[in-house]
């Protein structure tokens, strides 16, 4: 049946498993996380504006820095979720490949091939 599938353009189980294992999904930021970070930043800005209206105090440099930190939170969330995961996946793949190569070298030493006689 695999031959017929291959003949008519179908894919085999091996090919499907190969593609599933070797394809790495691209990560993207979750909209819910970005909305949450943006909402937190907005809430901080609104609370500060309300505080200024109520107390009549002008903005200070320290409070402005706190607001900017809130806005930066949304940006950092986006960057960490998109670029950070891809870098981690690439590192995991590199480590797995190195382990596989090391295990292969330990299992199949050239000396064993010389003594092996089928």
N, CA, C and O atoms as a MOPAC input file, in Angstrom:
PM7 MOZYME 1SCF
protein

 N      0.81100 1    -1.18600 1     0.00000 1
 C      0.00000 1     0.00000 1     0.00000 1
 C      0.86100 1     1.26100 1     0.00000 1
 O      0.47700 1     2.26900 1    -0.59200 1
 N      2.02300 1     1.21500 1     0.65700 1
 C      2.91500 1     2.37000 1     0.65700 1
 C      3.41400 1     2.68000 1    -0.74600 1
 O      3.57100 1     3.84200 1    -1.12100 1
 N      3.66300 1     1.61800 1    -1.52000 1
 C      4.12900 1     1.81800 1    -2.88600 1
 C      3.06800 1     2.53600 1    -3.70800 1
 O      3.38700 1     3.43100 1    -4.49100 1
 N      1.80800 1     2.14800 1    -3.53300 1
 C      0.71700 1     2.78400 1    -4.27400 1
 C      0.57500 1     4.24700 1    -3.84800 1
 O      0.38600 1     5.12800 1    -4.68700 1
 N      0.66600 1     4.49800 1    -2.54000 1
 C      0.59900 1     5.88500 1    -2.06600 1
 C      1.74600 1     6.70400 1    -2.63200 1
 O      1.55500 1     7.84700 1    -3.04700 1
 N      2.93900 1     6.11900 1    -2.65100 1
 C      4.10500 1     6.81800 1    -3.17900 1
 C      3.93500 1     7.07900 1    -4.67300 1
 O      4.29100 1     8.14800 1    -5.16800 1
 N      3.39200 1     6.10100 1    -5.38100 1
 C      3.20600 1     6.20800 1    -6.81700 1
 C      2.23500 1     7.32900 1    -7.17000 1
 O      2.43700 1     8.03400 1    -8.15900 1
 N      1.19500 1     7.49900 1    -6.38200 1
 C      0.17700 1     8.51100 1    -6.67000 1
 C      0.36500 1     9.79100 1    -5.85700 1
 O     -0.56800 1    10.58400 1    -5.73200 1
 N      1.52900 1     9.99400 1    -5.31800 1
 C      1.81600 1    11.24600 1    -4.64500 1
 C      1.47000 1    11.26400 1    -3.17200 1
 O      1.59400 1    12.30700 1    -2.52900 1
 N      1.04300 1    10.15600 1    -2.62400 1
 C      0.75600 1    10.09300 1    -1.19300 1
 C      2.05100 1    10.03800 1    -0.41200 1
 O      3.11400 1     9.79800 1    -0.98500 1
 N      1.97700 1    10.25100 1     0.85900 1
 C      3.18600 1    10.21400 1     1.66700 1
 C      3.14500 1     9.02000 1     2.60500 1
 O      2.07900 1     8.60600 1     3.06000 1
 N      4.30000 1     8.48400 1     2.88300 1
 C      4.39400 1     7.31800 1     3.75500 1
 C      4.42500 1     7.74900 1     5.21100 1
 O      4.59900 1     8.92700 1     5.52100 1
 N      4.25500 1     6.78100 1     6.09700 1
 C      4.32700 1     7.06400 1     7.53000 1
 C      5.71600 1     7.55900 1     7.90900 1
 O      5.86000 1     8.45900 1     8.73700 1
 N      6.74400 1     6.95900 1     7.29200 1
 C      8.11300 1     7.39300 1     7.58600 1
 C      8.31700 1     8.85200 1     7.20100 1
 O      8.92200 1     9.62300 1     7.94600 1
 N      7.81200 1     9.21900 1     6.04500 1
 C      7.96300 1    10.59800 1     5.59400 1
 C      7.21600 1    11.55600 1     6.51900 1
 O      7.71800 1    12.63200 1     6.84600 1
 N      6.01700 1    11.15900 1     6.93700 1
 C      5.25000 1    12.00000 1     7.86000 1
 C      5.97600 1    12.16700 1     9.18500 1
 O      6.02400 1    13.27000 1     9.73000 1
 N      6.54200 1    11.08200 1     9.71100 1
 C      7.26900 1    11.15400 1    10.97100 1
 C      8.53300 1    12.00000 1    10.81900 1
 O      8.86900 1    12.78800 1    11.70300 1
 N      9.22600 1    11.83300 1     9.70300 1
 C     10.42600 1    12.63300 1     9.44700 1
 C     10.08200 1    14.11800 1     9.41400 1
 O     10.74700 1    14.93400 1    10.05000 1
 N      9.03800 1    14.45600 1     8.66700 1
 C      8.64200 1    15.86200 1     8.55500 1
 C      8.18700 1    16.42800 1     9.89800 1
 O      8.47900 1    17.58000 1    10.22100 1
 N      7.47200 1    15.61800 1    10.67800 1
 C      7.00100 1    16.08400 1    11.98100 1
 C      8.16700 1    16.32900 1    12.93100 1
 O      8.15600 1    17.30200 1    13.68600 1
 N      9.17400 1    15.45400 1    12.90100 1
 C     10.31600 1    15.57800 1    13.80300 1
 C     11.23800 1    16.71800 1    13.39900 1
 O     11.74300 1    17.44400 1    14.25500 1
 N     11.45800 1    16.87600 1    12.10400 1
 C     12.44600 1    17.84700 1    11.63000 1
 C     11.89400 1    19.24400 1    11.38600 1
 O     12.66900 1    20.18000 1    11.19200 1
 N     10.59100 1    19.40500 1    11.39000 1
 C     10.05200 1    20.75100 1    11.20600 1
 C      9.92900 1    21.41500 1    12.56900 1
 O      9.31200 1    20.87700 1    13.48800 1
 N     10.52100 1    22.58000 1    12.67800 1
 C     10.45400 1    23.31500 1    13.93900 1
 C      9.45300 1    24.44400 1    13.78000 1
 O      9.56700 1    25.24800 1    12.85500 1
 N      8.48100 1    24.51400 1    14.66300 1
 C      7.48500 1    25.57900 1    14.54000 1
 C      8.08300 1    26.93100 1    14.89600 1
 O      8.92100 1    27.04100 1    15.79200 1
 N      7.64700 1    27.93900 1    14.19100 1
 C      8.07200 1    29.29900 1    14.50300 1
 C      7.18500 1    29.82000 1    15.62400 1
 O      5.96400 1    29.66800 1    15.58800 1
 N      7.79900 1    30.42200 1    16.59800 1
 C      7.05400 1    30.92300 1    17.74400 1
 C      6.61200 1    32.35400 1    17.49000 1
 O      7.30700 1    33.14200 1    16.84900 1
 N      5.46300 1    32.65700 1    18.00000 1
 C      4.97900 1    34.02400 1    17.92900 1
 C      4.39600 1    34.39700 1    19.28300 1
 O      4.02000 1    33.53400 1    20.07700 1
 N      4.33000 1    35.65500 1    19.52100 1
 C      3.82900 1    36.12000 1    20.80900 1
 C      2.32900 1    35.86200 1    20.89900 1
 O      1.60500 1    36.00700 1    19.91400 1
 N      1.87500 1    35.48400 1    22.07400 1
 C      0.44900 1    35.29300 1    22.28400 1
 C     -0.20500 1    36.65600 1    22.42000 1
 O      0.28100 1    37.53100 1    23.13600 1
 N     -1.31500 1    36.81600 1    21.72000 1
 C     -2.02500 1    38.08600 1    21.77400 1
 C     -2.50600 1    38.37400 1    23.19400 1
 O     -2.52100 1    39.52700 1    23.62500 1
 N     -2.89600 1    37.33100 1    23.91800 1
 C     -3.39200 1    37.54800 1    25.27700 1
 C     -2.30600 1    38.12800 1    26.18400 1
 O     -2.59200 1    38.97000 1    27.03500 1
 N     -1.06600 1    37.68100 1    26.00600 1
 C      0.02800 1    38.21600 1    26.82100 1
 C      0.30500 1    39.67600 1    26.48000 1
 O      0.55300 1    40.49700 1    27.36300 1
 N      0.26100 1    39.98500 1    25.19500 1
 C      0.50100 1    41.36700 1    24.79100 1
 C     -0.61600 1    42.28000 1    25.27700 1
 O     -0.36500 1    43.40200 1    25.71600 1
 N     -1.85400 1    41.79000 1    25.19600 1
 C     -2.97400 1    42.59100 1    25.68200 1
 C     -2.88800 1    42.80400 1    27.18600 1
 O     -3.17700 1    43.89200 1    27.68500 1
 N     -2.49200 1    41.76500 1    27.89900 1
 C     -2.36200 1    41.88100 1    29.35000 1
 C     -1.28200 1    42.89900 1    29.72500 1
 O     -1.48500 1    43.73000 1    30.61100 1
 N     -0.14500 1    42.82900 1    29.05200 1
 C      0.93000 1    43.78400 1    29.33700 1
 C      0.50900 1    45.20300 1    28.96500 1
 O      0.80200 1    46.15200 1    29.69100 1
 N     -0.17500 1    45.34400 1    27.83500 1
 C     -0.66100 1    46.66100 1    27.43500 1
 C     -1.70700 1    47.20000 1    28.39800 1
 O     -1.71700 1    48.38800 1    28.72000 1
 N     -2.59100 1    46.31200 1    28.85800 1
 C     -3.62100 1    46.72800 1    29.81200 1
 C     -2.99400 1    47.16900 1    31.13100 1
 O     -3.43100 1    48.14600 1    31.73900 1
 N     -1.97800 1    46.45200 1    31.56100 1
 C     -1.29300 1    46.83300 1    32.80000 1
 C     -0.62300 1    48.19000 1    32.64200 1
 O     -0.64700 1    49.01200 1    33.55800 1
 N     -0.02900 1    48.42300 1    31.48500 1
 C      0.60900 1    49.71800 1    31.22700 1
 C     -0.42900 1    50.83800 1    31.20400 1
 O     -0.20700 1    51.91600 1    31.75500 1
 N     -1.57000 1    50.56700 1    30.55600 1
 C     -2.63500 1    51.57100 1    30.49600 1
 C     -3.19000 1    51.86300 1    31.88400 1
 O     -3.43000 1    53.01900 1    32.23200 1
 N     -3.39200 1    50.81800 1    32.67000 1
 C     -3.91400 1    51.00300 1    34.02400 1
 C     -2.96400 1    51.85500 1    34.85800 1
 O     -3.39700 1    52.70500 1    35.63600 1
 N     -1.67600 1    51.61800 1    34.68900 1
 C     -0.69300 1    52.41400 1    35.42500 1
 C     -0.73300 1    53.87100 1    34.98200 1
 O     -0.67800 1    54.77600 1    35.81400 1
 N     -0.82900 1    54.10000 1    33.68000 1
 C     -0.86400 1    55.47000 1    33.17000 1
 C     -2.13300 1    56.18900 1    33.62600 1
 O     -2.08600 1    57.35800 1    34.00900 1
 N     -3.27000 1    55.48200 1    33.58400 1
 C     -4.53600 1    56.08600 1    34.00900 1
 C     -4.52600 1    56.38900 1    35.50200 1
 O     -4.96300 1    57.45900 1    35.92500 1
 N     -4.03000 1    55.45300 1    36.29600 1
 C     -3.97100 1    55.68100 1    37.74100 1
 C     -3.08700 1    56.87900 1    38.06000 1
 O     -3.39400 1    57.66000 1    38.96000 1
 N     -2.00700 1    57.02200 1    37.33500 1
 C     -1.10800 1    58.15300 1    37.56100 1
 C     -1.78000 1    59.47100 1    37.15500 1
 O     -1.66200 1    60.47600 1    37.85500 1
 N     -2.48700 1    59.45400 1    36.01500 1
 C     -3.18000 1    60.66500 1    35.57300 1
 C     -4.26100 1    61.05800 1    36.57800 1
 O     -4.42100 1    62.23700 1    36.89300 1
 N     -4.99700 1    60.07600 1    37.07500 1
 C     -6.02100 1    60.35400 1    38.09000 1
 C     -5.39400 1    60.92400 1    39.36000 1
 O     -5.94100 1    61.83700 1    39.97700 1
 N     -4.26300 1    60.38500 1    39.73500 1
 C     -3.55900 1    60.87200 1    40.92200 1
 C     -3.14700 1    62.33500 1    40.73100 1
 O     -3.27900 1    63.15100 1    41.64300 1
 N     -2.64800 1    62.65100 1    39.53900 1
 C     -2.22500 1    64.02900 1    39.25900 1
 C     -3.42100 1    64.98300 1    39.27200 1
 O     -3.31100 1    66.09900 1    39.78000 1
 N     -4.57000 1    64.55300 1    38.71400 1
 C     -5.76100 1    65.39900 1    38.71100 1
 C     -6.25400 1    65.64900 1    40.13300 1
 O     -6.63600 1    66.76400 1    40.48800 1
 N     -6.23500 1    64.59100 1    40.93600 1
 C     -6.76700 1    64.68200 1    42.29800 1
 C     -5.87300 1    65.54300 1    43.19400 1
 O     -6.36900 1    66.36900 1    43.96100 1
 N     -4.57600 1    65.35000 1    43.09800 1
 C     -3.64500 1    66.03300 1    43.99300 1
 C     -3.05000 1    67.30600 1    43.40100 1
 O     -2.47900 1    68.11900 1    44.12700 1
 N     -3.17800 1    67.48300 1    42.09900 1
 C     -2.66200 1    68.67900 1    41.46400 1
 C     -1.14700 1    68.75100 1    41.42200 1
 O     -0.58600 1    69.83400 1    41.24900 1
 N     -0.48800 1    67.64400 1    41.57500 1
 C      0.97800 1    67.63700 1    41.56500 1
 C      1.48500 1    67.44600 1    40.13200 1
 O      0.90900 1    66.67800 1    39.36200 1
 N      2.54200 1    68.13400 1    39.78800 1
 C      3.12700 1    67.91300 1    38.46000 1
 C      3.85300 1    66.56300 1    38.40500 1
 O      4.19200 1    65.98100 1    39.43600 1
 N      4.07400 1    66.09500 1    37.21000 1
 C      4.75800 1    64.81100 1    37.05200 1
 C      6.20900 1    64.93600 1    37.46600 1
 O      6.84000 1    65.97700 1    37.28300 1
 N      6.72200 1    63.86600 1    38.02300 1
 C      8.13300 1    63.84900 1    38.40900 1
 C      8.88200 1    62.88200 1    37.50300 1
 O      8.28900 1    62.04700 1    36.82200 1
 N     10.16300 1    63.01700 1    37.51700 1
 C     11.00600 1    62.15300 1    36.68700 1
 C     10.89300 1    60.68900 1    37.11600 1
 O     10.83700 1    59.80500 1    36.26200 1
 N     10.86100 1    60.42100 1    38.39700 1
 C     10.79200 1    59.04300 1    38.89700 1
 C      9.48100 1    58.37500 1    38.49400 1
 O      9.47100 1    57.20400 1    38.11500 1
 N      8.37700 1    59.11300 1    38.57500 1
 C      7.09000 1    58.54000 1    38.19000 1
 C      7.02400 1    58.31900 1    36.68200 1
 O      6.41800 1    57.34700 1    36.23000 1
 N      7.63000 1    59.19000 1    35.90900 1
 C      7.68000 1    59.00700 1    34.45900 1
 C      8.47200 1    57.75000 1    34.10900 1
 O      8.11800 1    57.02200 1    33.18200 1
 N      9.53700 1    57.50300 1    34.85200 1
 C     10.31800 1    56.28300 1    34.61500 1
 C      9.48200 1    55.03800 1    34.90100 1
 O      9.59500 1    54.03900 1    34.19100 1
 N      8.64700 1    55.09300 1    35.93400 1
 C      7.79100 1    53.95000 1    36.24500 1
 C      6.79400 1    53.69400 1    35.12000 1
 O      6.52800 1    52.54400 1    34.76900 1
 N      6.24300 1    54.77000 1    34.55500 1
 C      5.32400 1    54.60800 1    33.43000 1
 C      6.02700 1    53.99000 1    32.22600 1
 O      5.49800 1    53.08500 1    31.58200 1
 N      7.21000 1    54.48200 1    31.93500 1
 C      7.96200 1    53.92500 1    30.80600 1
 C      8.28500 1    52.45300 1    31.02800 1
 O      8.30600 1    51.67200 1    30.07700 1
 N      8.53600 1    52.07500 1    32.26200 1
 C      8.79700 1    50.66600 1    32.56300 1
 C      7.57700 1    49.81800 1    32.23100 1
 O      7.71500 1    48.69500 1    31.74800 1
 N      6.39300 1    50.34400 1    32.48400 1
 C      5.16900 1    49.61900 1    32.14000 1
 C      5.01500 1    49.43300 1    30.64500 1
 O      4.64700 1    48.35300 1    30.18100 1
 N      5.29900 1    50.49700 1    29.88000 1
 C      5.20600 1    50.37900 1    28.43000 1
 C      6.28600 1    49.44400 1    27.88300 1
 O      6.05500 1    48.71200 1    26.92100 1
 N      7.43700 1    49.47600 1    28.49100 1
 C      8.51500 1    48.58200 1    28.05800 1
 C      8.14900 1    47.13000 1    28.32600 1
 O      8.60300 1    46.23700 1    27.61200 1
 N      7.33100 1    46.88400 1    29.35100 1
 C      6.91700 1    45.51600 1    29.66000 1
 C      6.20300 1    44.85300 1    28.49500 1
 O      6.43700 1    43.67700 1    28.21400 1
 N      5.33700 1    45.59100 1    27.81500 1
 C      4.62400 1    45.03100 1    26.66400 1
 C      5.60000 1    44.67600 1    25.54600 1
 O      5.48800 1    43.61600 1    24.92900 1
 N      6.55200 1    45.56000 1    25.29000 1
 C      7.53400 1    45.30000 1    24.23700 1
 C      8.41000 1    44.09700 1    24.57500 1
 O      8.65900 1    43.24400 1    23.72300 1
 N      8.87000 1    44.03400 1    25.81200 1
 C      9.73500 1    42.92500 1    26.22100 1
 C      9.00000 1    41.59300 1    26.19400 1
 O      9.58700 1    40.56700 1    25.84900 1
 N      7.73000 1    41.60100 1    26.55200 1
 C      6.93400 1    40.37700 1    26.47300 1
 C      6.89300 1    39.87300 1    25.03700 1
 O      7.07900 1    38.68400 1    24.77600 1
 N      6.65100 1    40.78500 1    24.12000 1
 C      6.59900 1    40.40800 1    22.70300 1
 C      7.94500 1    39.85300 1    22.22000 1
 O      7.98900 1    38.81000 1    21.56700 1
 N      9.01500 1    40.53700 1    22.53500 1
 C     10.34000 1    40.10400 1    22.08900 1
 C     10.73600 1    38.75600 1    22.68500 1
 O     11.27700 1    37.90100 1    21.98300 1
 N     10.47200 1    38.56700 1    23.95800 1
 C     10.85400 1    37.31200 1    24.61500 1
 C     10.09300 1    36.13700 1    24.03700 1
 O     10.65000 1    35.05000 1    23.88500 1
 N      8.82900 1    36.34200 1    23.71400 1
 C      8.02900 1    35.23600 1    23.20200 1
 C      8.35200 1    34.91000 1    21.75600 1
 O      8.22900 1    33.75300 1    21.35500 1
 N      8.75600 1    35.87400 1    20.96900 1
 C      9.03600 1    35.59000 1    19.56600 1
 C     10.47400 1    35.15200 1    19.33800 1
 O     10.71000 1    34.12700 1    18.69800 1
 N     11.42000 1    35.89600 1    19.83800 1
 C     12.82300 1    35.59300 1    19.55900 1
 C     13.44500 1    34.66200 1    20.57300 1
 O     14.31000 1    33.86000 1    20.22300 1
 N     13.03300 1    34.74800 1    21.80000 1
 C     13.62900 1    33.93000 1    22.85800 1
 C     13.38200 1    32.44900 1    22.67400 1
 O     14.29100 1    31.64200 1    22.86900 1
 N     12.16600 1    32.07500 1    22.30200 1
 C     11.84300 1    30.66000 1    22.14100 1
 C     12.60200 1    30.03800 1    20.97600 1
 O     13.06200 1    28.90000 1    21.07800 1
 N     12.73900 1    30.76400 1    19.87200 1
 C     13.47100 1    30.22500 1    18.73000 1
 C     14.92900 1    29.96300 1    19.09100 1
 O     15.49600 1    28.95500 1    18.66900 1
 N     15.53300 1    30.84100 1    19.85100 1
 C     16.92900 1    30.65000 1    20.26600 1
 C     17.05400 1    29.44700 1    21.19400 1
 O     18.01500 1    28.68400 1    21.09400 1
 N     16.10000 1    29.27500 1    22.08500 1
 C     16.12000 1    28.12300 1    22.99400 1
 C     15.96600 1    26.83400 1    22.21000 1
 O     16.67300 1    25.86100 1    22.47300 1
 N     15.04000 1    26.81300 1    21.23900 1
 C     14.84300 1    25.61600 1    20.42100 1
 C     16.09600 1    25.27300 1    19.62500 1
 O     16.44800 1    24.09900 1    19.50500 1
 N     16.77000 1    26.27400 1    19.08200 1
 C     17.99700 1    26.02600 1    18.32300 1
 C     19.07600 1    25.44500 1    19.22500 1
 O     19.81300 1    24.54900 1    18.81300 1
 N     19.17600 1    25.94500 1    20.44700 1
 C     20.16600 1    25.42300 1    21.39600 1
 C     19.84000 1    23.97700 1    21.76700 1
 O     20.74000 1    23.13800 1    21.81900 1
 N     18.57400 1    23.67700 1    22.02200 1
 C     18.17700 1    22.30800 1    22.36700 1
 C     18.48400 1    21.34900 1    21.21700 1
 O     18.93500 1    20.22700 1    21.44500 1
 N     18.24100 1    21.79000 1    19.99200 1
 C     18.51700 1    20.95100 1    18.83600 1
 C     20.01500 1    20.68800 1    18.71000 1
 O     20.42000 1    19.56900 1    18.39200 1
 N     20.83500 1    21.69600 1    18.95300 1
 C     22.28700 1    21.53800 1    18.87400 1
 C     22.77700 1    20.55200 1    19.92500 1
 O     23.60000 1    19.68600 1    19.62900 1
 N     22.27300 1    20.67800 1    21.15900 1
 C     22.67200 1    19.77400 1    22.24200 1
 C     22.24700 1    18.34400 1    21.92900 1
 O     23.01300 1    17.40800 1    22.15900 1
 N     21.04200 1    18.16600 1    21.40800 1
 C     20.56100 1    16.82500 1    21.07500 1
 C     21.41200 1    16.19300 1    19.97900 1
 O     21.70900 1    15.00000 1    20.03500 1
 N     21.80400 1    16.98200 1    18.98700 1
 C     22.63800 1    16.46000 1    17.91100 1
 C     24.01100 1    16.05600 1    18.43900 1
 O     24.53900 1    15.01300 1    18.05300 1
 N     24.59000 1    16.87000 1    19.31500 1
 C     25.89400 1    16.53300 1    19.89100 1
 C     25.82300 1    15.25100 1    20.71200 1
 O     26.73300 1    14.42500 1    20.65000 1
 N     24.75400 1    15.08000 1    21.47700 1
 C     24.58600 1    13.86100 1    22.27200 1
 C     24.44400 1    12.64200 1    21.37000 1
 O     25.01100 1    11.58600 1    21.64900 1
 N     23.68300 1    12.79200 1    20.28500 1
 C     23.49100 1    11.67600 1    19.36300 1
 C     24.80500 1    11.28300 1    18.69800 1
 O     25.10200 1    10.09700 1    18.55300 1
 N     25.59200 1    12.27800 1    18.29500 1
 C     26.88100 1    11.98600 1    17.66900 1
 C     27.83100 1    11.31300 1    18.64800 1
 O     28.55500 1    10.38900 1    18.27600 1
 N     27.83300 1    11.76600 1    19.88900 1
 C     28.69300 1    11.16800 1    20.90800 1
 C     28.29000 1     9.71900 1    21.17300 1
 O     29.14100 1     8.83700 1    21.28300 1
 N     26.98600 1     9.48600 1    21.27300 1
 C     26.51000 1     8.12400 1    21.51600 1
 C     26.83500 1     7.22000 1    20.33100 1
 O     27.18100 1     6.05300 1    20.51400 1
 N     26.72600 1     7.74800 1    19.13400 1
 C     27.05400 1     6.97500 1    17.94200 1
 C     28.53000 1     6.60000 1    17.93200 1
 O     28.88200 1     5.47100 1    17.58900 1
 N     29.38900 1     7.53600 1    18.30500 1
 C     30.82400 1     7.25000 1    18.35600 1
 C     31.14000 1     6.20500 1    19.41600 1
 O     31.99200 1     5.34200 1    19.20300 1
 N     30.45900 1     6.27700 1    20.56100 1
 C     30.69600 1     5.30600 1    21.62900 1
 C     30.18700 1     3.92100 1    21.25200 1
 O     30.77700 1     2.91300 1    21.64200 1
 N     29.10800 1     3.86600 1    20.50400 1
 C     28.50500 1     2.58500 1    20.14200 1
 C     29.25900 1     1.91000 1    19.00600 1
 O     29.51200 1     0.70600 1    19.05600 1
 N     29.61700 1     2.67000 1    17.99100 1
 C     30.25300 1     2.09900 1    16.81200 1
 C     31.68500 1     2.60400 1    16.69000 1
 O     31.95900 1     3.54000 1    15.93900 1
 N     32.56900 1     1.99800 1    17.41300 1
 C     33.98800 1     2.33300 1    17.34000 1
 C     34.57800 1     1.55600 1    16.16900 1
 O     34.15400 1     0.43300 1    15.89700 1
 N     35.54600 1     2.13800 1    15.47800 1
 C     36.12300 1     1.49000 1    14.30400 1
 C     36.73000 1     0.13400 1    14.63100 1
 O     36.70400 1    -0.76800 1    13.79400 1
 N     37.26600 1    -0.02300 1    15.80700 1
 C     37.88300 1    -1.29300 1    16.18200 1
 C     36.86800 1    -2.42400 1    16.18000 1
 O     37.20800 1    -3.55900 1    15.84500 1
 N     35.64500 1    -2.13700 1    16.54500 1
 C     34.61300 1    -3.16900 1    16.56600 1
 C     34.27600 1    -3.63200 1    15.15800 1
 O     33.94600 1    -4.80000 1    14.95000 1
 N     34.35600 1    -2.72000 1    14.18000 1
 C     34.04800 1    -3.11100 1    12.81700 1
 C     35.09100 1    -4.08300 1    12.26800 1
 O     34.76900 1    -4.94600 1    11.45100 1
 N     36.32700 1    -3.94600 1    12.71200 1
 C     37.37000 1    -4.84700 1    12.22900 1
 C     37.15400 1    -6.26000 1    12.75900 1
 O     37.42600 1    -7.23200 1    12.05400 1
 N     36.67200 1    -6.38400 1    13.98400 1
 C     36.48100 1    -7.71700 1    14.55100 1
 C     35.13200 1    -8.31000 1    14.18800 1
 O     34.93200 1    -9.51700 1    14.32900 1
 N     34.20800 1    -7.49100 1    13.72600 1
 C     32.88500 1    -7.98800 1    13.37500 1
 C     32.96900 1    -8.68300 1    12.02700 1
 O     33.44800 1    -8.10500 1    11.05100 1
 N     32.50200 1    -9.92300 1    11.97400 1
 C     32.57400 1   -10.69700 1    10.74900 1
 C     31.24100 1   -11.41300 1    10.54200 1
 O     31.02100 1   -12.46400 1    11.14400 1
 N     30.36200 1   -10.89000 1     9.72800 1
 C     29.04200 1   -11.51300 1     9.55400 1
 C     29.08200 1   -12.80800 1     8.79400 1
 O     28.04100 1   -13.43100 1     8.58000 1

